């Protein structure tokens, strides 16, 4: 197989955040926030393990590559909001011209920014896409001006850019509530302002559905239900753990997706 280079780099606010993970009796693995953990998953495959190496920006400062096009490059930096600097380094690496193929190109990663994705999908017939804008730290005019410029309507979800799993996420119903919230939030992070869409089921449950697109095809990841907002992956430990009928709804969806 073609030798493979995995590239990863730390988030902008977490430089050097490379951690060793793995409990007792588990194979140790490296984890870096904002990067896909694919290299540790794929290294369980013998041919991959023998033909790959991982380059970490800031750690492997003397890495060199033969310019003979005999490598493939797999960029693992996956957070376009929190890993701007690492993606810039991935750009330079991809532009060296010594790779046959570049997987997960940094330009493609940037298209997954929440504000860009909203515009990208906006013209798909039958798809309800909430408008999103990113309010930059220190932007003149204030946060309510960002709402007006983005054409957003209340209620809104407000969350720090680059955080996941519901961390730091709030809902506001009007401009007064938004201003009050903005005064309480840290002033060093850009904020994502997202139109709130009520997607509750007919029986009043919050729902979260995730689909993965790979090489033009799509695969269901999960279908989570909760009796409270916000809903995220950890919500599975609430209503779904207690209610077999709700778990059966997810199972039916996953098994009958295609």
PyMOL commands that set and color helices and strands:
alter all, ss='L'
color gray80, all
select helices_A, chain A and resi 38-42+46-50+84-94+106-110+114-120+143-150+175-184+233-237+239-242+244-255
alter helices_A, ss='H'
color red, helices_A
select strands_A, chain A and resi 3-8+18-21+29-32+52-56+71-75+99-103+132-135+156-160+170-172+191-195+206-214+217-226
alter strands_A, ss='S'
color yellow, strands_A
deselect
rebuild
show_as cartoon
